Amino acid sequence: MKQFITPDQLLALSTTQKANLMDLWLPQVNTLAMARICKDVIHDEYDNIVFVIGEVLVTEGRSNLVLRRYRLLDESFFDENKELFENEGDFELEYSEPEQYFSKEDCMPLPGIGQMIEWLRHLKYGHDGFNISIPAVRKLPGDRDCVVMNSDELEFEEEELCDALWNALVECL
């Protein structure tokens, strides 16, 4: 089962939809985000960096949030640097590398199923409630896929629940 939307789905949004999505998003630790980093200004080329938010930093006196990328160090790092960790009792590794900190304005959320349900509840789509229908494991020919439908009978049907929720959310953005 697909749990999160893809970067391609985010990039397909219009400028207005992207702005509305950004208004909904309050970054939280341990959630997915995508940063758009310009790698060639002349040719307007960007890299998409998908990352887990490890920390949300608020700078005093500024309204800009900074997202710190959560990175796991593999065992080889510790094996290669054993002497650092054996000699220092309270040694804390603090290494800032490129592409570790991102401004919220340069990022977009990669929401999961739960986040999209929460956002739909707060938007016009879900004001009077909405239903989610998931097919049986052994789907028979003619059975419906995953369906998201509100009280106005505006419905979205997709094979993946994540995609049905995304399409409903995009309609509201």
N, C-alpha and C positions, 0 to 999 in steps of 0.2 A: 504494500500500500504506500502510495506516495504521500509523504508527510509535509513537504514544503513546496512552495512555488519555485520556479526556476528563474535564473537571471534573464533568460530570453523572454519570459512572460512579463517581467518588470520592464524590460526595454521596449516592449510593444505598446506600452501606455503612452497616451498623448501627454503633452506638457502640462495641461490642466489636470489630468488624472494623477500625474506624478506629484504635482503640488498638493493636491487634496490628500493623497496617500501620506505625504510627509507631515501634513497637519494632524493626521490620525496617530502617527507614530511617536511613541515615547520610548527611546531605546532602553533596553534592560539587559543586565548581565546574563550571559549564557543564552542569548538569542542570536539568530543569524542575521547578518547584514551583508550588503554588497557595496563596495567602494568603487567609484569610477575614477580612475587615475589617468590623466592625460600622459601618453607616452610620446606623442608626436604632434606638436601644435600645428605645424604647417599642413600636415595631411589629415588633421582632426581625428587621430587614432587614440583610442582609449583601451586600457586594460580593466577588466572586471575582476576584482579581488573579493571572493566570498570568504567571510571570516565569522568566527564566534566572538561576540562582544565580551571582553574580559573585565572591563571597567568603564564606567561612564564618568567623565571628569567635567566638573562645572567650574569655570574660571570666574572668580569673584569680579563683579562689575561688568561682566559680559553676558550676553544672552546665548552665546555659541556653546554648544556641547561638543566635547571631544570624546571619541570612542577609541578605547585601547583594545587592540587585538589580543585575544587569548591565544597563547602559543604554548604548546607542550614541548619540553625538551626531551629528546630521545635518550635512551640509556648510554649511547656511545659518547655523548657529551660528558656525562659524569665519569665514565671509564677513562676518558682521555685527560680529565682534569681532577683526578682523585686527590692530588696533593692540596688543592684549594679547599676541598671540603673536609680533609682530615685535620688540617692545621688551624682552621678557623672555626671556633665554636658556634658563633651566631652569624656566620657568613650568609649574606642575602644577595642573590644574584640580581643585579639590576643592569640590564643591557638594553639600550634603546637602539633599534635598528630601523632602517627605512621601511616604510609600509607597516609600521606598528601602531601609529596614531593617525586617526582620520577625523576630520571635521564632520559633524552630522550633516551639514549641507552637501557634502561630497558622497554621502551614502544613502542607501535606500534599504528598507527592511525586506527580508525574505520570510514572510509570515508563514507559520504553520497552521494546521487545521484549527487548533484552539484559538489562536490569535484572530483568525478570520471570523470565526463564530462570534467572538467578543466584539469585533468591530461592526459586524452586521447587526448585532443587537442594538448598537448605539446609533446606527444610521436609519434613515427613513425606511429602508427596506425591511428592517426588523421591528419597527415601532409597535406593530400589532402582533408580533411574534412571527415565527417562520418554522417550517418543518424540514427535517432532513430525513430522507429515505435511503436506506442502504440495502442493496439486494442480498438475497441469501447467498451463502458460499457456493452452492451448486445452482448457479443461474441457468434457467431453462430458456430455450429460444422464445423470444417474445417478451421475456421479463425486462423490466426497465433497469437502467444503470442507476448510479447514485443521483438523487434528485434533491435540490434545494428549492423550496417553494414558500413564498410569503402569503399573507392573507389576501392580497390582491391577485393571487394566482399567477404571479410572475415567477416562472420556474426556469431552472437551469439543470440540464441533465448531462452528465459526463460519466465516463467509465470510472474515473477516479474522483473520490469525494473532494479531494484537495482542489481539483480543477473546477468542479461544480461550485464550490464556495468562492473560488477566485473569480469566476465569471459573474457571480452575483455581486461580489464586492466591486468589481470593475464597473458594473452597471450603475453603481451608486456614486462612484467617484466623479 
